[in-house]
C-alpha cells in the first residue's frame, strides 16, 4: 500500500477490533490477525475452552501459551511503526508526549534509531550521549513523505531491559526467535545464530512458494468457474443447435405437408369440376325425361282409342330414345376416392433411430489446457519429425474419445515469406496422436495445436536444419545403362535397364533381382507404377507405352491416337491418366488409358526443347528440359507457370537435368546429369541442398538419370555411367 493511501486509512489500520482503541502492544495470532496484548489476555481469561481461544475475527482456534498469557506471541512491528506515524501526523493539531520525560510538547523530534519522540530539552541529553551520535533525528514539523516511508520500514528493536533497544540483527535457530547482539552474548550462548537478513530471505522464499501454491488454489477456483461457464455456454449452444436442427426438420416436413395438401386440393378440385359438369348435363337430361314421360302420360289419359292406336308408333320411338340416352352413372364407373397412406417405414425408422434421427451428441472428457505435446526440437529439412500429443482430462490423466478433433498449425518464425509444410496425424486410439511433420524450409518453426477447437497451452518450436545425404550402399545387379526408377507400395524397386532391354526388379537394399520385358521392350526409358501396382514403361525405339502386371506379365501396348516420338519420362496424374514426355515433339502430353490425348502441355511457347522427365505434384506438372538446362512448371490445364535453373555448375544451375522425384517433405529432387549430382529444391524452385560429385566411389555419381524415394525416406539413384543403383540417406 502506498503512503498516501496508508495515510488516508491510518486510523482504521491502527485500531484494535476488540477494544476499538489504538493498539497498545499489538500481538499477532497464527491466523495473522492482530490485537492488543491486553485484549488477548482478557479473551484468554474469559474463555471457557481449556487452553485455547478463538480469534475474535475468524474464529480460528489458537493455543494459549503455557504461561496462561499471550506475551510470547510475535510483536507486530509494522503496527508499532504505524502508531508512530499516526503520532507524527497528529503533531500538527495536538501536542506529542516525550518518550523520555513524559511531558506533552509542541516542539518534538523523532529519533529513527531509538523509535522515540524527544522534546527539545530531552533531545539535548540524547545528543550528548556518544552512542547516539549517529542517530538520525528529525523535527516532526519537517517530515516529508519519504520520511514516513523510513519510519514504516524502520528495523525492529529488542524490547528487553538493559538491551538499550538494540536492533534485532540475528536469528537464533535453536530458540527460533530474532535477537539483538546483547541477546546473543547473554542469553543464547552456544546456540546456532545467523544474520536475520539471511533467515528472512529464506523465509520469504519459502512463503512465496507456499503463496504460489495457495494462489494455484485460486487459479483452480477460477478455472472451475470458467469451466462451469464453458459448460453453460456449451449446453446453451448445443441446445440451440438441436432446436435449429429440429426446426429445419419441421420446416421440411411442413413443406412436404404443404406440397401434399396442394396436391390433394388440386385432385379434389379437378374431380369436383368434372362431377359438376356431369351434374349439369344430367340435369338437362332429367328435365327432358320428365317432359317426355309427362307428354306420353297425358296422351294416354286424354286420347281416344283411335289416337292411341295411331300414335303408338310415335310413343314407342320416344320411349326408345329415352332408353338410348346415357344413364346417370355407367356400370363400373368409380366414385372419387382419395386417401393418404403414411410412410410407415419412415416413421418406424424414426422410432428405431430415436434422437439419432436428428443427430448425435458428441461428448468428450478431454480438456485442451491439460493436453501435452512432446517431440524432438531438431528437424531436418525434407525429413520426418514425429510429434506426440496426449489428450488428458481435467485431472491431467490420459484419456481418449473418438469424438476428439486434433488440429495443427505450423508457421515459420521471423520469416514473412510463404512457407509450405506437410503433416499427417495418426490416431493411436488410446489418447495419443502421432503427427509426422515435414518442412521444406530452414529456420525455426512454431507448432500450435487445438483440441476440439480450443487452443492447447503448450506449443512446440522446431529448429529445421539443412540436410546432409550420405551413401548407405549400392547395387550393381548387372545393369547396362540403368535409366528410370520406380517404387511401388510394397517396396519393390523397378529399374529400366536400357541396353539390356528389360526391367529389373529389386527389394529395398537387396542385391538379388529378377527381370521382365526382354521379349517386349527395345529401349525402355521412363517407368512408373499405379495404385494397383501395375507398371507403365515408355519405350523410346518403339515409340510406345507398355503395360505390365505387378508380377511383370505383359498386359498390353497402349495405342495412342497420335504416334509418339521418342518418349522418355512417364508418370501418372491423381486420376490415373498418363503424363508422357513426347521428347521428339518437344511437348508433354496427358493420355488416357484408352490412348486418347486429353491435353498437350505445349512447351514451344515457353522454349521447351527436350522434355526428359515429368512428375505431377500439388496441381502442378514439373518437366526437366535436358537441352534447355532448366525445370519447366505447368498447371493442370497445360498452362505454363514458371521455370527455374540455367546452364552452369553453381547451386541451382543445371547441366542437362534428367530424372525427377518428390520426397516426403514435398521437395523436388532433380538428377543433374553432367554435373553428376542430385539437387533438392522447394516446390517453387528455391535451392535447398545437393549431394554427389563425379566418381565411382560411394557418395559419388556418374550421370544420374533416374531416382525414387523409398518407404523409409531413403533415396535410390540410377547411375547411367556407373551401371549401378546407389542408396542415400539423410
MOMOWO-V891228 format. One record per pair of residues at least 6 apart in sequence whose ideal C-beta (glycine too) atoms are under 8 Angstrom apart, sorted by the first residue. I is the first residue (numbers start at 0). J is the second residue. D is the distance in whole Angstrom. If there is no record, write none. Layout:
i: {I	I}
j: {J	J}
d: {D	D}
This chain:
i: {2	2	2	2	3	5	5	5	5	6	6	6	9	9	9	9	10	12	12	13	13	13	13	13	13	14	14	14	15	15	15	15	15	15	15	16	16	16	17	17	17	17	17	17	18	18	18	20	21	21	22	22	22	22	22	22	22	23	23	23	24	24	24	24	25	25	25	25	25	25	25	25	26	26	26	26	26	26	26	26	26	26	26	27	27	27	27	27	28	28	28	28	28	28	29	29	30	30	30	30	30	32	32	32	32	33	33	34	34	36	36	36	38	39	39	39	40	40	42	42	43	43	43	43	43	46	46	46	48	50	50	51	51	51	51	52	52	52	53	53	53	54	63	64	64	64	74	74	76	77	79	80	80	80	80	80	81	83	83	83	84	84	84	86	86	87	87	87	87	87	87	89	90	90	90	90	91	94	94	94	94	95	95	95	95	95	95	96	96	96	96	97	97	97	97	97	97	97	98	98	98	98	99	99	99	99	99	99	100	100	100	102	104	104	106	106	106	107	107	107	107	107	107	108	108	108	108	108	108	108	108	109	109	109	109	109	109	109	109	109	110	110	110	110	110	110	111	111	111	111	111	111	111	112	112	112	112	113	113	113	113	114	114	114	116	117	117	122	125	125	125	126	126	130	137	154	154	155	155	155	156	156	156	156	156	157	157	157	157	157	157	157	157	158	159	159	159	161	162	162	162	163	165	165	165	166	167	167	167	167	168	168	168	168	169	169	169	169	169	169	169	169	169	169	170	170	170	170	170	170	170	170	170	170	171	171	171	171	171	171	171	171	172	172	172	172	173	173	173	174	174	177	177	178	178	178	183	183	222	226	237	241	241	244	244	245	248	259	263	263	266	267	267	270	270	274	281	284	284	284	287	288	288	291	291	291	291	292	294	295	295	295	298	298	298	298	299	302	348	349	361	362	362	363	363	363	363	364	364	364	364	365	365	365	365	365	365	365	365	366	366	366	367	367	367	367	367	367	367	368	368	368	369	369	369	369	369	370	370	370	370	370	370	370	370	371	371	371	371	372	372	372	372	372	372	372	372	372	372	373	373	373	374	374	374	374	374	374	374	374	375	375	375	376	376	376	376	377	377	377	378	378	378	378	378	378	378	378	379	379	379	379	379	380	380	380	380	380	380	380	380	380	380	380	380	381	381	381	381	381	381	381	381	381	381	381	382	382	382	382	382	382	383	383	383	383	383	383	384	384	384	384	384	385	385	385	385	386	386	386	386	386	387	387	387	387	388	388	388	388	388	388	388	389	389	389	389	390	390	390	390	390	390	390	390	390	390	391	391	391	392	397	397	397	398	399	399	399	401	402	403	403	404	404	404	405	405	405	405	405	405	406	406	406	406	407	407	407	407	407	407	408	408	408	408	409	409	409	409	409	409	409	409	410	410	410	410	411	411	411	411	411	411	412	412	412	412	412	413	413	414	414	418	418	419	419	419	419	419	419	420	420	420	420	420	421	421	421	421	421	422	422	422	422	423	423	424	424	424	425	425	425	425	426	427	436	436	437	437	437	438	438	438	438	439	439	439	439	439	439	440	440	441	441	441	441	442	442	443	443	443	443	444	444	444	444	445	445	445	445	446	446	446	446	447	447	447	448	448	448	448	449	465	465	466	466	466	466	467	467	467	468	468	468	468	468	468	468	468	469	469	469	469	470	470	470	470	470	471	471	471	471	471	472	472	472	472	473	473	473	473	473	474	474	474	474	474	474	474	474	474	475	475	475	476	476	476	476	476	476	476	476	477	478	478	478	478	478	478	478	478	479	479	479	479	479	480	480	480	480	480	481	481	481	481	481	481	481	481	481	481	481	481	481	482	482	482	482	482	482	482	482	482	482	482	482	483	483	483	483	483	483	483	483	483	483	483	483	483	484	484	484	484	484	484	484	484	484	484	484	484	485	485	485	485	485	485	485	486	486	486	486	486	486	486	486	487	487	487	487	488	488	489	490	490	490	490	491	491	491	491	491	492	492	492	492	492	492	492	492	493	493	493	493	493	493	494	494	494	494	494	494	494	494	495	495	495	495	495	495	495	496	496	496	496	497	497	497	497	498	499	499	500	500	500	500	500	500	501	501	501	501	501	501	502	502	502	502	502	502	502	502	502	502	503	503	503	504	504	504	504	504	505	505	505	507	507	507	507	508	508	513	514	515	515	515	515	515	516	516	516	516	516	516	518	519	519	520	520	520	520	521	521	521	521	522	522	522	522	523	523	523	524	524	524	524	524	524	524	524	525	525	525	525	525	525	525	525	525	525	526	526	526	526	526	526	527	527	527	527	527	528	528	528	529	529	529	530	531	532	533	533	533	533	533	534	534	534	534	534	535	535	535	535	535	535	535	536	536	536	536	536	537	537	537	537	537	537	537	537	538	538	538	539	539	539	539	542	542	542	542	542	543	543	543	543	543	544	544	544	544	544	544	544	544	544	545	545	545	545	546	546	546	546	546	547	547	548	557	557	557	557	558	559	559	559	560	560	560	561	563	563	563	563	564	564	564	564	565	565	565	566	566	566	566	567	567	567	567	567	568	568	568	568	568	568	568	568	568	568	568	569	569	569	569	569	570	570	570	570	570	570	571	571	571	572	572	572	572	572	573	575	576	576	576	576	576	577	577	577	577	578	578	578	578	578	578	578	578	579	579	579	579	580	580	580	580	580	580	581	581	581	582	582	582	582	585	585	585	585	585	585	586	586	586	586	586	586	586	587	587	587	587	587	587	587	587	587	588	588	588	588	589	589	589	589	589	589	590	590	591	598	598	599	600	600	600	600	600	601	602	602	602	602	602	602	604	605	605	605	606	607	607	607	607	608	608	608	608	609	609	609	609	610	610	610	610	610	611	611	611	611	611	611	611	611	612	612	612	612	612	612	612	613	613	613	613	613	614	614	614	614	614	614	615	616	616	616	616	617	617	618	618	619	619	619	619	619	619	620	620	620	620	621	621	621	621	621	622	622	622	622	623	623	623	623	623	623	623	624	624	624	624	625	625	625	625	626	628	628	628	628	628	628	628	628	628	629	629	629	629	629	629	630	630	630	630	630	630	630	630	630	630	631	631	632	632	632	632	632	632	633	633	634	641	642	643	643	643	644	644	644	644	644	645	645	646	646	646	647	647	648	648	650	650	650	651	651	651	652	653	653	653	653	654	654	654	654	655	655	655	656	656	656	656	657	657	657	657	657	657	658	658	658	658	658	658	658	659	659	659	659	660	660	660	660	660	660	661	661	661	662	662	662	662	662	663	663	665	666	666	666	666	666	667	667	667	667	667	668	668	668	668	668	668	669	669	669	669	670	670	670	670	670	670	671	671	671	671	672	672	672	672	673	675	675	675	675	675	675	675	675	675	675	676	676	676	676	676	676	677	677	677	677	677	677	677	677	677	678	678	678	679	679	679	679	680	680	681	690	690	691	691	691	691	691	692	692	692	693	693	693	694	694	695	695	697	700	700	700	700	701	701	701	701	702	702	702	702	703	703	703	703	704	704	704	705	705	706	706	706	706	707	707	708	708	709	709	712	712	713	713	713	714	714	714	715	715	715	715	716	716	716	716	717	718	718}
j: {144	147	148	151	144	12	81	84	151	84	88	147	81	84	85	88	85	78	81	21	22	78	81	82	85	20	21	22	21	22	25	33	34	35	38	34	55	56	34	35	38	41	42	55	35	37	38	35	82	85	33	34	35	75	78	79	82	35	36	37	35	36	37	74	33	34	35	36	74	75	78	79	33	34	35	36	39	69	70	72	73	74	75	33	72	73	74	75	34	39	54	59	61	72	59	61	54	56	57	59	61	54	55	56	57	75	78	42	55	69	70	72	55	52	69	72	68	69	52	55	52	63	67	68	69	52	53	63	60	62	63	60	61	62	63	60	61	63	59	60	61	61	69	70	71	72	155	158	155	151	114	114	150	151	152	153	151	109	114	150	147	150	151	95	116	95	109	139	142	147	150	95	105	107	139	140	140	103	104	105	107	103	104	105	107	116	139	102	103	104	116	103	104	107	116	117	118	121	113	115	116	117	115	117	118	121	124	125	118	120	121	118	118	119	118	119	138	116	117	118	119	138	139	116	117	119	122	136	137	138	139	115	116	117	136	137	138	139	142	150	117	125	131	134	135	136	134	135	136	137	149	150	153	131	133	134	135	125	131	134	164	153	156	164	139	125	136	136	131	134	136	132	136	163	146	166	167	166	167	177	164	165	166	167	179	164	165	166	167	178	179	181	182	164	179	181	182	181	179	181	182	181	179	180	181	179	177	178	179	195	179	180	194	195	177	178	179	180	182	183	192	193	194	195	176	177	178	192	193	194	195	197	198	199	177	178	182	183	187	190	191	192	190	191	192	193	187	190	191	187	190	195	198	186	187	192	190	192	368	393	360	357	358	357	358	357	357	339	337	339	337	335	337	335	337	335	327	324	325	327	324	321	324	317	318	320	321	321	317	314	317	318	306	307	310	314	307	310	356	356	402	400	402	400	402	403	451	392	393	398	400	390	391	392	398	400	403	450	451	391	392	393	449	450	451	453	454	455	456	453	455	456	391	392	393	394	395	388	389	390	391	448	450	455	457	388	389	391	457	386	387	388	389	446	448	455	457	458	459	386	387	389	384	385	386	387	434	446	459	461	384	385	461	459	460	461	462	461	462	464	384	436	438	444	461	462	463	464	463	464	465	466	729	438	439	440	441	463	464	465	466	664	666	687	688	437	438	439	466	662	663	664	666	679	687	729	437	466	663	664	712	729	435	436	437	663	664	712	435	436	437	438	461	433	434	435	436	433	434	436	446	459	431	432	433	434	405	431	432	434	448	450	455	397	430	431	432	397	398	399	400	403	405	430	431	432	450	397	398	430	398	429	430	431	430	428	429	430	428	451	450	451	450	451	452	424	426	432	448	449	450	448	449	450	452	422	424	434	446	447	448	446	447	448	449	420	422	436	438	444	445	446	447	418	444	445	447	418	440	442	443	444	445	442	443	444	445	460	442	443	440	442	438	440	439	440	665	681	682	683	436	437	438	439	444	436	437	663	664	665	434	435	436	437	434	435	432	433	434	432	433	434	435	432	433	446	461	663	664	665	444	461	463	664	664	665	666	681	682	687	463	681	463	464	465	687	462	463	460	461	462	463	460	461	462	463	458	459	460	461	458	459	460	461	454	455	458	454	455	457	458	455	687	688	679	687	688	729	688	690	729	677	688	690	691	714	727	728	729	698	727	728	729	697	698	725	726	727	508	713	726	727	728	508	697	725	726	697	723	724	725	726	505	508	509	510	512	723	724	725	726	722	723	724	494	503	505	510	511	512	723	724	499	494	496	499	503	717	722	723	724	496	497	498	499	722	496	497	498	719	722	494	495	496	497	503	704	705	717	718	719	722	723	724	494	495	496	497	523	524	525	526	704	705	717	719	494	495	523	524	525	526	568	569	612	658	704	705	717	492	493	494	526	658	705	706	707	715	716	717	724	492	493	526	527	528	534	707	492	493	528	707	708	709	710	715	493	528	532	549	530	532	532	506	507	709	710	504	505	506	532	549	504	505	506	507	707	709	715	724	502	503	504	526	528	534	502	503	504	505	526	705	717	724	502	523	524	525	526	536	705	502	503	514	523	522	523	524	719	522	514	517	516	517	520	521	522	523	514	515	516	517	520	523	514	515	516	520	523	526	534	536	547	551	512	513	514	512	513	514	515	551	511	512	724	709	710	711	713	713	726	551	551	547	550	551	552	553	523	536	545	547	551	553	553	545	553	536	538	541	545	538	539	540	541	538	539	540	541	536	537	538	536	537	538	539	566	567	568	569	536	537	566	567	568	569	570	579	580	612	534	535	536	537	569	705	534	535	569	570	571	534	535	549	535	571	575	575	549	549	546	547	548	549	554	546	547	548	549	551	544	545	546	547	569	571	577	544	545	546	547	569	543	544	566	567	568	569	579	580	544	545	566	565	566	567	582	562	563	564	565	566	556	557	559	563	566	556	557	559	563	566	569	577	579	590	553	555	556	557	553	554	555	556	557	553	554	554	577	590	592	594	594	590	594	596	594	595	596	596	579	581	583	584	581	582	583	584	581	582	583	579	580	581	582	580	582	610	611	612	579	580	610	611	612	613	614	622	623	658	659	577	578	579	580	613	577	578	612	613	614	615	577	578	615	578	589	615	620	635	615	592	589	590	591	592	597	589	590	591	592	587	588	589	590	613	614	615	620	587	588	590	613	587	610	611	612	613	622	587	588	610	609	610	611	625	602	603	607	608	609	610	599	600	601	602	603	607	610	599	600	602	607	610	613	620	622	633	596	598	599	600	596	597	598	599	600	637	596	597	597	636	637	637	620	622	633	637	639	637	608	610	622	624	631	639	639	631	639	642	627	622	624	627	631	624	625	626	627	624	625	626	627	622	623	624	625	631	622	623	624	625	655	656	657	658	622	623	657	658	659	670	705	620	621	622	623	659	620	621	659	660	661	667	621	661	665	667	682	665	682	634	635	632	633	634	635	640	682	632	633	634	635	630	631	632	659	667	630	631	632	633	630	656	657	658	659	669	670	630	631	642	656	655	656	657	672	655	644	645	646	647	652	653	654	655	656	642	643	644	645	653	656	642	643	644	653	656	659	667	669	680	684	639	642	639	640	641	642	643	684	639	640	640	684	684	651	680	684	651	652	653	656	684	652	653	652	653	654	653	654	654	674	678	686	689	678	680	686	674	669	671	674	678	671	672	673	674	671	672	673	669	670	671	672	670	671	672	703	704	705	669	670	703	704	705	706	717	667	668	669	670	667	668	706	707	708	714	667	668	708	668	679	708	712	714	708	712	682	679	680	681	682	687	679	680	681	682	684	677	678	679	706	708	714	677	678	679	680	677	703	704	705	706	716	677	678	689	703	702	703	704	719	702	691	692	693	694	699	700	701	702	703	720	689	690	691	692	700	703	689	690	691	700	703	706	714	716	727	686	688	689	686	687	688	689	686	687	687	698	727	698	699	700	703	716	698	699	700	699	700	701	700	701	701	721	725	716	718	721	725	718	719	720	721	718	719	720	721	716	717	718	719	717	718	719	716	717	714	715	716	717	714	715	714	715	715	726	728	729	726	727	728	726	727	728	724	725	726	727	724	725	726	727	724	724	725}
d: {5	5	6	8	8	7	8	8	8	8	7	8	7	7	6	7	7	8	6	6	6	6	5	5	6	7	6	7	7	5	8	8	6	5	6	7	7	6	5	7	4	8	7	5	6	8	5	8	7	7	7	8	6	8	5	8	6	5	7	7	6	4	7	8	5	7	6	7	7	4	4	7	7	7	8	5	6	6	8	4	7	7	7	5	6	5	8	5	7	8	5	8	5	7	7	6	5	8	5	4	7	5	8	5	6	5	6	8	7	6	7	8	8	8	4	7	5	6	5	7	5	5	7	7	6	5	8	8	8	6	5	5	6	6	6	8	5	6	7	6	7	6	7	8	5	8	7	7	4	8	8	8	6	5	8	6	7	7	7	6	6	5	7	6	7	8	6	5	6	7	7	7	8	6	4	7	8	4	6	5	8	7	7	8	4	5	7	7	5	8	7	8	6	7	6	6	4	6	8	4	5	7	7	6	8	4	8	7	6	7	5	6	4	7	7	5	7	5	7	6	8	8	5	7	5	8	5	5	6	5	7	8	6	8	7	6	8	6	8	7	6	7	8	5	7	5	7	4	7	7	6	7	6	8	8	4	6	8	8	6	6	6	6	7	8	5	7	7	6	8	7	8	7	8	6	5	7	7	5	7	4	7	6	7	8	6	5	8	6	7	4	7	6	8	8	8	7	8	6	5	7	8	4	6	6	6	4	6	6	6	7	7	7	6	7	5	7	7	8	6	5	7	6	6	7	5	7	7	6	7	5	8	4	8	8	5	8	8	5	5	7	5	7	4	7	7	7	4	6	7	7	5	8	7	6	7	8	6	8	7	7	7	7	5	6	6	7	7	6	8	6	8	7	4	8	7	5	6	8	8	8	6	8	6	8	8	6	8	8	6	7	7	8	8	6	7	7	7	7	5	4	8	7	4	5	5	6	5	8	5	6	5	7	7	6	6	5	6	7	7	6	5	7	4	7	4	7	5	8	8	7	5	4	7	6	8	5	6	6	5	5	8	5	5	7	7	5	7	6	6	7	5	8	8	6	7	5	8	6	7	5	8	7	6	4	6	8	8	6	8	6	7	8	8	7	6	6	7	6	6	4	7	6	7	5	7	5	7	7	6	8	5	6	6	6	7	6	5	7	6	5	7	8	6	7	7	8	6	6	5	7	4	5	7	7	7	7	7	8	7	7	5	5	7	6	6	8	6	7	5	7	8	6	6	7	6	8	7	4	6	7	6	6	7	6	8	6	7	4	7	6	8	8	6	6	6	8	7	6	7	7	6	8	5	8	7	6	6	6	7	4	8	5	8	5	7	6	4	8	8	6	6	7	5	7	6	8	5	7	8	6	7	5	8	8	6	7	6	7	7	5	7	5	8	8	4	7	7	8	6	7	5	8	7	7	5	8	4	6	5	7	6	8	7	4	7	5	7	7	7	8	6	8	5	6	7	6	7	6	8	7	7	6	8	7	8	4	8	6	5	6	6	5	7	7	5	6	7	5	7	5	8	7	6	6	7	7	6	3	7	6	8	5	6	5	6	5	5	7	7	7	7	5	7	6	8	8	6	6	7	6	7	7	5	8	6	6	8	6	8	6	4	7	6	7	7	5	8	5	8	7	7	8	6	7	7	5	5	8	8	7	8	8	4	8	7	4	7	6	7	7	6	8	4	4	6	7	6	8	7	5	7	5	6	8	7	5	6	5	7	5	7	6	8	7	6	8	6	5	8	8	6	5	8	8	6	7	7	8	5	8	7	7	7	6	7	7	8	4	6	7	6	7	4	5	6	7	4	5	5	7	5	7	6	7	8	7	7	4	7	7	7	7	7	8	5	8	5	7	5	8	8	5	6	6	7	7	4	8	6	5	4	7	8	8	7	7	4	7	7	7	5	7	7	4	6	4	6	8	5	7	8	5	5	5	5	7	6	5	7	8	5	7	6	7	7	7	5	5	7	8	7	7	6	5	7	5	6	8	7	8	8	7	5	7	7	7	8	6	7	6	8	6	6	7	6	7	5	8	7	8	8	6	7	6	4	6	7	5	6	8	7	5	7	7	6	6	7	8	8	8	7	8	6	5	6	7	7	5	7	5	4	6	7	6	6	5	7	6	7	7	6	8	7	5	7	5	6	5	7	7	7	7	5	7	5	7	8	8	8	6	7	8	6	8	3	8	8	7	7	7	7	7	7	8	6	5	7	6	8	7	6	8	4	5	6	4	4	8	5	7	6	8	5	7	5	7	5	7	8	7	4	7	5	4	4	8	8	7	7	7	7	5	7	7	8	8	5	5	5	6	5	7	8	7	6	6	8	8	4	6	7	6	6	7	7	4	8	7	7	6	7	6	8	6	7	7	7	5	8	7	8	8	6	4	6	7	4	6	8	8	6	7	5	6	6	8	6	4	6	7	7	5	7	8	7	8	7	4	7	7	7	7	7	7	8	7	8	6	8	8	5	5	7	6	6	6	6	7	7	7	5	5	6	5	7	6	6	6	6	7	5	8	8	6	7	3	5	8	5	4	5	6	6	7	5	5	7	5	7	7	4	7	6	3	5	8	8	7	8	7	7	7	5	7	7	8	5	8	6	5	6	6	7	7	6	7	5	8	8	7	7	5	7	6	7	6	7	4	8	7	6	8	6	8	5	8	6	6	7	5	6	8	6	4	6	6	5	7	7	5	7	5	6	7	8	6	6	6	6	7	7	6	6	5	5	7	7	7	8	4	7	8	5	5	7	6	7	6	7	5	7	7	5	4	8	7	8	6	7	6	7	5	6	6	7	5	5	8	7	8	6	7	8	6	8	7	6	4	7	6	7	6	7	6	6	7	4	4	6	4	4	7	5	7	6	8	8	8	5	7	4	8	7	5	8	7	5	6	5	5	8	8	6	7	5	8	7	7	5	5	7	6	8	8	5	7	8	7	7	6	7	5	6	7	6	8	7	7	7	5	8	8	6	8	6	6	6	7	5	8	7	6	4	6	7	6	7	8	7	6	8	7	5	7	7	8	7	6	6	4	8	8	5	7	7	7	5	7	4	6	6	7	6	6	5	8	6	8	7	7	8	7	7	5	8	5	5	7	8	7	6	6	6	7	8	7	7	3	6	6	5	7	8	6	7	7	7	6	7	7	6	5	7	5	7	7	8	4	8	7	5	7	8	6	7	4	5	8	4	5	5	7	6	7	4	8	5	7	5	7	8	4	7	5	4	5	7	7	7	6	8	8	4	5	6	6	8	6	7	7	6	8	5	7	7	7	5	6	5	6	6	7	6	7	5	7	6	8	6	8	6	6	8	7	7	5	8	7	6	4	6	7	6	7	7	5	8	7	5	7	7	8	7	6	6	4	8	7	5	6	7	7	8	5	7	4	6	6	7	7	6	5	7	6	7	7	6	8	7	8	5	8	4	5	7	6	6	6	8	6	7	7	4	7	8	8	6	7	6	7	6	8	7	6	5	7	7	6	7	7	5	7	3	4	6	4	4	8	5	7	6	7	6	8	5	7	4	6	6	5	7	7	5	6	8	6	8	8	7	5	7	5	7	5	8	6	7	6	8	7	5	8	7	6	7	6}
